[in-house]
Amino acid sequence: MDLLLAAVGWIGAALLLFGYGMVSTSRMSGGGARYQVINLVGSVGLMINSAYNAAWPSVGLNLVWAAIGVVALVKLARLGIAT
């Protein structure tokens, strides 16, 4: 179980860094759904790993990060924006 939860955390971190890198190099729009999904999945992965390791400040940060992603995706869906 430790290995699985460590992998979930590493994948989450990699997704967040990937999204940040893609936006920073103008290869992906920061206002698009793809970026928001990457951030949402990444933050959930880190939140799970952080909770398992009782790293509560990181859990809180990633909970807020995920909530921002959900709100952004809902807004994009209402506007009919897919990318």
N, CA, C and O of each residue as an XYZ file, in Angstrom:
332
protein
N       0.819     -1.191      0.000
C       0.000      0.000      0.000
C       0.866      1.259      0.000
O       0.532      2.249     -0.651
N       1.980      1.216      0.734
C       2.882      2.368      0.770
C       3.374      2.723     -0.631
O       3.402      3.894     -1.013
N       3.759      1.706     -1.385
C       4.279      1.948     -2.735
C       3.205      2.552     -3.640
O       3.488      3.469     -4.410
N       1.989      2.048     -3.551
C       0.892      2.568     -4.369
C       0.629      4.038     -4.054
O       0.489      4.855     -4.964
N       0.564      4.371     -2.777
C       0.280      5.754     -2.392
C       1.449      6.683     -2.697
O       1.247      7.862     -2.989
N       2.659      6.163     -2.633
C       3.818      6.959     -3.060
C       3.733      7.232     -4.556
O       4.001      8.348     -5.001
N       3.360      6.217     -5.335
C       3.220      6.393     -6.788
C       2.126      7.404     -7.116
O       2.293      8.225     -8.019
N       1.011      7.352     -6.393
C      -0.079      8.317     -6.603
C       0.433      9.736     -6.361
O       0.122     10.648     -7.126
N       1.208      9.918     -5.314
C       1.773     11.238     -5.013
C       2.744     11.709     -6.081
O       2.701     12.866     -6.498
N       3.619     10.817     -6.523
C       4.591     11.187     -7.564
C       3.899     11.502     -8.885
O       4.291     12.437     -9.583
N       2.889     10.739     -9.227
C       2.138     11.012    -10.460
C       1.439     12.365    -10.342
O       1.439     13.151    -11.289
N       0.846     12.633     -9.187
C       0.206     13.934     -8.977
C       1.186     15.080     -9.124
O       0.889     16.079     -9.779
N       2.361     14.938     -8.512
C       3.382     15.982     -8.624
C       3.824     16.158    -10.070
O       3.989     17.283    -10.543
N       4.015     15.043    -10.771
C       4.448     15.111    -12.172
C       3.394     15.809    -13.032
O       3.735     16.598    -13.914
N       2.116     15.522    -12.779
C       1.053     16.172    -13.544
C       1.029     17.676    -13.301
O       0.883     18.452    -14.245
N       1.169     18.089    -12.062
C       1.180     19.521    -11.776
C       2.362     20.206    -12.445
O       2.213     21.286    -13.017
N       3.523     19.592    -12.377
C       4.705     20.170    -13.022
C       4.568     20.176    -14.543
O       4.981     21.130    -15.202
N       3.992     19.117    -15.096
C       3.767     19.046    -16.538
C       2.851     20.181    -16.992
O       3.160     20.884    -17.954
N       1.734     20.359    -16.306
C       0.797     21.428    -16.655
C       1.441     22.795    -16.553
O       1.268     23.634    -17.436
N       2.177     23.023    -15.487
C       2.856     24.305    -15.290
C       3.875     24.552    -16.397
O       3.965     25.650    -16.944
N       4.633     23.518    -16.713
C       5.624     23.644    -17.781
C       4.990     23.919    -19.132
O       5.488     24.743    -19.900
N       3.900     23.238    -19.424
C       3.223     23.429    -20.712
C       2.667     24.844    -20.846
O       2.775     25.455    -21.909
N       2.080     25.360    -19.785
C       1.550     26.723    -19.830
C       2.694     27.732    -19.889
O       2.620     28.715    -20.626
N       3.747     27.492    -19.117
C       4.874     28.420    -19.076
C       5.611     28.516    -20.402
O       6.218     29.543    -20.706
N       5.561     27.457    -21.187
C       6.224     27.467    -22.496
C       5.237     27.720    -23.632
O       5.568     27.534    -24.802
N       4.040     28.140    -23.286
C       2.974     28.465    -24.252
C       2.582     27.283    -25.137
O       2.170     27.477    -26.281
N       2.703     26.085    -24.628
C       2.288     24.895    -25.372
C       0.875     24.447    -25.016
O       0.315     23.544    -25.637
N       0.313     25.105    -23.997
C      -1.047     24.799    -23.564
C      -1.639     26.074    -22.984
O      -0.931     26.878    -22.378
N      -2.924     26.250    -23.170
C      -3.603     27.423    -22.629
C      -3.922     27.217    -21.153
O      -4.461     26.182    -20.762
N      -3.587     28.199    -20.352
C      -3.923     28.142    -18.937
C      -5.407     28.303    -18.681
O      -5.885     28.011    -17.585
N      -6.138     28.765    -19.678
C      -7.567     28.954    -19.520
C      -8.392     27.817    -20.077
O      -9.617     27.917    -20.151
N      -7.732     26.725    -20.475
C      -8.455     25.624    -21.109
C      -8.793     24.493    -20.157
O      -8.232     24.380    -19.067
N      -9.718     23.663    -20.594
C     -10.171     22.531    -19.787
C      -9.057     21.503    -19.586
O      -8.952     20.903    -18.515
N      -8.224     21.298    -20.610
C      -7.151     20.302    -20.492
C      -6.215     20.629    -19.334
O      -5.848     19.754    -18.551
N      -5.838     21.891    -19.238
C      -4.970     22.334    -18.144
C      -5.662     22.155    -16.793
O      -5.044     21.709    -15.826
N      -6.934     22.502    -16.732
C      -7.669     22.377    -15.474
C      -7.796     20.918    -15.038
O      -7.695     20.618    -13.848
N      -8.015     20.019    -15.980
C      -8.111     18.590    -15.649
C      -6.768     18.078    -15.143
O      -6.716     17.338    -14.160
N      -5.686     18.465    -15.806
C      -4.349     18.057    -15.359
C      -4.113     18.532    -13.932
O      -3.639     17.765    -13.094
N      -4.438     19.787    -13.649
C      -4.262     20.321    -12.296
C      -5.156     19.624    -11.282
O      -4.726     19.334    -10.165
N      -6.384     19.357    -11.663
C      -7.314     18.700    -10.746
C      -6.830     17.296    -10.387
O      -6.782     16.938     -9.211
N      -6.476     16.511    -11.382
C      -6.010     15.145    -11.129
C      -4.702     15.162    -10.341
O      -4.516     14.366     -9.420
N      -3.806     16.063    -10.703
C      -2.535     16.166     -9.976
C      -2.731     16.536     -8.520
O      -2.101     15.955     -7.636
N      -3.598     17.499     -8.267
C      -3.813     17.926     -6.880
C      -4.500     16.837     -6.054
O      -4.211     16.684     -4.867
N      -5.402     16.088     -6.672
C      -6.046     14.983     -5.952
C      -5.013     13.905     -5.608
O      -5.027     13.362     -4.504
N      -4.127     13.599     -6.543
C      -3.071     12.621     -6.266
C      -2.187     13.046     -5.109
O      -1.874     12.244     -4.230
N      -1.787     14.304     -5.110
C      -0.963     14.799     -4.003
C      -1.749     14.864     -2.697
O      -1.194     14.621     -1.625
N      -3.031     15.187     -2.782
C      -3.865     15.246     -1.585
C      -3.968     13.862     -0.935
O      -3.864     13.738      0.285
N      -4.168     12.838     -1.740
C      -4.263     11.465     -1.218
C      -2.960     11.068     -0.541
O      -2.963     10.543      0.572
N      -1.851     11.323     -1.219
C      -0.543     10.979     -0.658
C      -0.273     11.771      0.619
O       0.225     11.219      1.600
N      -0.594     13.041      0.607
C      -0.350     13.884      1.777
C      -1.201     13.455      2.962
O      -0.721     13.445      4.095
N      -2.451     13.103      2.719
C      -3.317     12.640      3.803
C      -2.786     11.343      4.403
O      -2.787     11.168      5.621
N      -2.338     10.447      3.548
C      -1.780      9.180      4.022
C      -0.567      9.419      4.917
O      -0.347      8.703      5.894
N       0.213     10.437      4.567
C       1.421     10.749      5.331
C       1.185     11.805      6.410
O       2.138     12.287      7.023
N      -0.075     12.166      6.647
C      -0.467     13.147      7.668
C       0.225     14.489      7.472
O       0.578     15.161      8.441
N       0.416     14.878      6.210
C       0.985     16.187      5.879
C      -0.183     17.145      5.644
O      -0.506     17.476      4.504
N      -0.806     17.581      6.728
C      -2.068     18.306      6.659
C      -1.996     19.647      5.948
O      -2.952     20.000      5.257
N      -0.914     20.420      6.077
C      -0.851     21.657      5.287
C      -0.901     21.380      3.779
O      -1.542     22.121      3.035
N      -0.240     20.334      3.338
C      -0.269     19.966      1.922
C      -1.652     19.474      1.513
O      -2.104     19.754      0.403
N      -2.324     18.748      2.393
C      -3.697     18.312      2.117
C      -4.585     19.533      1.908
O      -5.358     19.587      0.952
N      -4.476     20.513      2.804
C      -5.281     21.728      2.690
C      -5.010     22.492      1.406
O      -5.935     22.935      0.725
N      -3.744     22.639      1.085
C      -3.366     23.330     -0.149
C      -3.958     22.633     -1.365
O      -4.538     23.284     -2.234
N      -3.817     21.328     -1.430
C      -4.300     20.583     -2.585
C      -5.816     20.479     -2.621
O      -6.395     20.336     -3.698
N      -6.463     20.544     -1.483
C      -7.924     20.600     -1.454
C      -8.412     21.892     -2.109
O      -9.339     21.877     -2.918
N      -7.777     23.006     -1.749
C      -8.135     24.294     -2.358
C      -7.795     24.278     -3.846
O      -8.584     24.751     -4.664
N      -6.630     23.739     -4.204
C      -6.204     23.647     -5.602
C      -7.233     22.856     -6.419
O      -7.600     23.255     -7.524
N      -7.685     21.744     -5.865
C      -8.686     20.921     -6.553
C     -10.014     21.666     -6.679
O     -10.669     21.596     -7.718
N     -10.407     22.371     -5.636
C     -11.662     23.125     -5.677
C     -11.611     24.206     -6.755
O     -12.592     24.419     -7.467
N     -10.485     24.878     -6.877
C     -10.322     25.885     -7.931
C     -10.465     25.222     -9.301
O     -11.101     25.776    -10.198
N      -9.877     24.047     -9.459
C      -9.990     23.326    -10.725
C     -11.416     22.939    -11.050
O     -11.845     23.049    -12.199
N     -12.154     22.487    -10.051
C     -13.554     22.098    -10.272
C     -14.374     23.318    -10.672
O     -15.171     23.253    -11.608
N     -14.183     24.424     -9.969
C     -14.927     25.648    -10.290
C     -14.595     26.105    -11.709
O     -15.492     26.486    -12.461
N     -13.321     26.070    -12.081
C     -12.915     26.479    -13.431
C     -13.522     25.564    -14.488
O     -13.969     26.039    -15.532
N     -13.543     24.259    -14.230
C     -14.130     23.322    -15.198
C     -15.635     23.521    -15.340
O     -16.176     23.420    -16.441
N     -16.301     23.800    -14.246
C     -17.746     24.066    -14.311
C     -17.984     25.327    -15.137
O     -18.875     25.359    -15.986
N     -17.195     26.354    -14.890
C     -17.336     27.600    -15.649
C     -17.088     27.355    -17.134
O     -17.845     27.838    -17.975
N     -16.031     26.608    -17.462
C     -15.726     26.307    -18.867
C     -16.851     25.492    -19.508
O     -17.198     25.712    -20.669
N     -17.411     24.562    -18.756
C     -18.508     23.747    -19.291
C     -19.726     24.614    -19.580
O     -20.394     24.435    -20.599
N     -20.011     25.540    -18.697
C     -21.160     26.443    -18.911
C     -20.953     27.333    -20.127
O     -21.905     27.681    -20.825
N     -19.693     27.697    -20.371
C     -19.376     28.523    -21.538
C     -19.216     27.710    -22.810
O     -19.122     28.267    -23.904
N     -19.184     26.393    -22.666
C     -19.019     25.513    -23.825
C     -17.612     25.475    -24.365
O     -17.402     25.215    -25.550
N     -16.632     25.736    -23.491
C     -15.217     25.732    -23.902
C     -14.611     24.392    -23.521
O     -14.654     23.993    -22.357
N     -14.046     23.697    -24.501
C     -13.512     22.357    -24.263
C     -11.994     22.328    -24.194
O     -11.446     21.381    -23.628
N     -11.290     23.302    -24.732
C      -9.822     23.243    -24.716
C      -9.217     24.350    -23.935
O      -7.994     24.435    -23.830
